C-alpha cells in the first residue's frame, strides 16, 4: 500500500522583521546574517496569534466536508506548547469542526516532533487504510533578545494530511534514526525563550545526520545516487549547506553529482520565514515542491529531521505524478508577499513583551486578519475565535 502526504498547507504570520535591521541593532555587518547565517527575514506573530491559531489557519484551506468525516487522528507537534496538560490540537479540532470520533494528541521532541508524528500517522493508515490523519507542525522560535540565537527566530505552521494513495509524496518504509542525550538546546518550564549552546547544536546536528544516514542505509534505504533532492531541517538556511557537507565527506562522488541545486529550492521559504522548529523541514519540502521549475513527478527526495536534545531521522519519499495540480503555490506566494514589515520597537514588543501570558483574564488586541485568532484568557482558560471583525492595521 502507498502511504504518504496527500495534502500540505502553510501558514505564516502577516508581519516580519528584516535581518539587515537586526544587524544594525547589533552593530554588525548585515552579511553575517544574510550570507553567513543565510536568513533575510523572520516571521513575527502578532499578540493575537499563537501556535494554536497558526495551526488552525494552516489547516483550514485543506478541509472539505468529506475530509472532516475521514480524519480519525489529529497529531500536533510543537515545542512552543501553550499548556502542560491539554494538547493544543484540541482547540484546533473544535475550531475546525472535526468529528468527535477522533483522537487528538500533542508530540514533543524539539524540532523532530512532526517526523515522529509522520511515522505514527503512516503506521495508523497502514492499520486502518480508510482513515486520514491530520498532522500539524506549529512553532514560534524564540531566543533571548540580543543573543546569538535571535537571528534564527521565526514562526509558522504546516498542516499535512497523511493518507493511502497520497497525491503529493509517497513515504518510503526505510528509516534511519539516531538518539543521543545531549544539552545542545532546551527550554525549562519556567522559560519563554530557549537556552542553546549554538556551536554544540551544529556539531550534534551533523553528527546526528551522519548516523541517521548510515542507519537509513542499513535499513535498506536508497543510495545517494538514487536521490534527486535533499531537504534538511533548516533552523537557518546556511545549516542546509553544512548538512550537505556531511554527504560531501561521506560520499564525495555522489554528492558532487547532486550538487547544491539538490537543496537550493528548499531554502527559499525558510530564508523568508526563519526557524519554525517542528515545521522547518516540511517548509523546506514545500519550498522545493513549489519553487522547483522541473516536474518532480517520480523523483526521490531524501529528508533529514533533527530535534535538539537529540533525535535525528533520515527518511525518503517519491513525488507522486500530478502533485503540481494540488499545489497552493500562488496562495502561499501571496501570503509571503503581502506581509507587513515591522519597526524594531514593534517587533521587540511583540516578540519579547509578553506581559499578559500569566494573567488570569485579558484580551489580546485585534491585529491578525487571518481566519482564526487567539482572543486572550478568561480564568486562565485560553480563548480562540473565528476572525469575523475588521483587523487593525499595524503599519
Ligand atoms: N559576512 C559573511 N559571513 C559572515 C560574516 C560576514 N560579515 N561574519 C560572520 N560570517 C559567517 C561566519 O563565518 C559563520 O559561517 P560558518 O558557520 O559557515 O563558519 C556564520 O556567519 C555564523 O557566524 P558565527 O558562527 O560567528 O555566528 P554566531 O556565533 O553568532 O552563532 C549560531 C551562530 C550558533 C547559529 C547562533 O545563531 C545560534 O545559536 N542559533 C540557534 C541554534 C541553532 O539554530 N542551531 C542549529 C543546529 S540545532 C537545530 O537545528 C535545532 C533547532 O532548530 C534549534
Boltz pocket constraint, residues with backbone or C-beta under 6 A from the ligand:
constraints:
  - pocket:
      binder: B
      contacts: [[A, 29], [A, 30], [A, 31], [A, 32], [A, 33], [A, 35], [A, 36], [A, 37], [A, 111], [A, 148], [A, 149], [A, 150], [A, 151], [A, 152], [A, 185], [A, 196], [A, 197], [A, 198], [A, 199], [A, 201], [A, 202], [A, 205], [A, 233], [A, 234], [A, 235], [A, 236], [A, 238], [A, 239], [A, 275], [A, 277], [A, 306], [A, 307], [A, 308]]
      max_distance: 6.0
